[in-house]
Amino acid sequence: MRAGGNDPIREAARLLADRRNAVALTGAGISVESGIPSFRGAQGMWAKYDPTEYATLHAFMQSPRKVWEMLSEMVSVCGGAAPNPAHKGLAALEEMGIVRAVITQNVDGLHQAGGSRRVIEYHGNMEELICVYCWKRYPTRERWTPGSVPLCDCGEILKPNVVLFGEPIPWLAQEQAEEEARTCGVLVVIGTSAQVSPACDIPRVAKEAGAVVVEINPEPTSLTASVTDVHVTGGASEVLDRLAKLIRKTGSGPLEY
Ligand SMILES: [Zn+2]
């Protein structure tokens, strides 16, 4: 596992180039440089909006207009954001036949905007609204304008098609994510400590099925000492941009050290 030397990014590049068949698991850390605030932490959404009041299905059903104060901010921020070099680097790795799927906990749609084709959205996305009464769906841009509370044709208030606390993960996304984890050769964890269930199971499932786990995070996480094989310390943009360039430079042949 240490044959690539002591430079973790080169070791990660070698593993990806040799094994291919990689799957990425991404979280808020990959979108921070696109201006999307994370949920946790001092600057996070939950410091401003108490999640028990603003982010549960129960809260939405009880007071949808109040919850839309927070949702409006999320729709605005996501709508104005552009993919950063991390999203583009992952898309480049998919183009090279190295990454075969991205499992994301983000709802911002930036992987698709960055060029990734196979994206499994664990927590839904902000680009679609759904009526929790009649299940009709609408593109967000067709029904929502800043400051408005979008309504369904049936008269009820629409909810973004994201997973609020108290809602299950979409079953298809969960099935697909588990299948990807069980069958990948390398799992690359990016910008997440994967603490939230059930996303936290993905690295363990991959590892137990024989995958190598590469982690790209600025700080060690609970994964680092338990399942991670190679920890590349750094921001997602810087590391993925460099990884894509390192691998492209050497094609599918052996990396030079
Ligand atoms: Zn409806």
Residues whose N, C-alpha, C, O or C-beta is under 5 A from the ligand:
A	BS01	ZN	C131 Y133 C134 W135 K136 C152 C154 E156
